[in-house]
Amino acid sequence: MIIDLHTHTRPRSDDSDLDPSQLITLAKRSGLDGICFTEHDWHWSVEDVERLSGEHDFRIFRGMEISSDEGHLLVFGLEEYRFGMHHADEVRRLVDEAGGVVILAHPFRRKVRYNSNPEGLFEEACRDRIFDLVDAIEVMNGGSTARENRFAQDIGSRLKLRGTGGSDAHAPGDIPSYATEFEKRIETLSELIEELRAGRFRAVSLK
């Protein structure tokens, strides 16, 4: 089962040009089995997601992309944005309380692109404590360069962190690109979290 774990829609994410129904239509045409709405510091309601899912006969899961001081975090299992979540430690604490999961999104984007000492950056990156606070790392991101994605893959391999994929879609041309393939069929958010926590998935390219 293939799910895009990282998408954005307007007006919930103010940098997105994608209407929710438009995104769902594109996802279905792309052969995806489901998508996750991961708006910037904002969470969809159960009612709205169930309505859209029913209208389009397509699986939609709720998450958030949290902009923390230590990096962007894809979070599943929380119901709302709370004060203090700009710190990754607080995000980790709240997610643990809720039984959720945290994925580090597009790590070191732009830092890799223009760095003249990639080996030094890699060693420095592997010592970053953010990796102690996440359950997985996004190793295929549609908004990142091939070099940045390879960098994330190498970090994941070194630190033994499982890797996810997502389009990070903000515009119609952004999807399809990357997604996450799961070993089991997933129908609910709780099942998605269970499979992410169990590590039964891999990042895949849809290009």
Secondary structure as UniProt FT lines:
FT   STRAND          2..7
FT   TURN            10..12
FT   TURN            14..15
FT   HELIX           20..29
FT   TURN            30..31
FT   STRAND          34..40
FT   HELIX           46..56
FT   STRAND          59..68
FT   TURN            69..70
FT   STRAND          71..76
FT   TURN            83..86
FT   HELIX           88..98
FT   STRAND          101..104
FT   TURN            107..114
FT   HELIX           118..126
FT   HELIX           129..132
FT   STRAND          136..141
FT   TURN            142..143
FT   HELIX           146..159
FT   STRAND          162..166
FT   HELIX           172..174
FT   STRAND          178..182
FT   HELIX           189..198
FT   STRAND          201..205
//
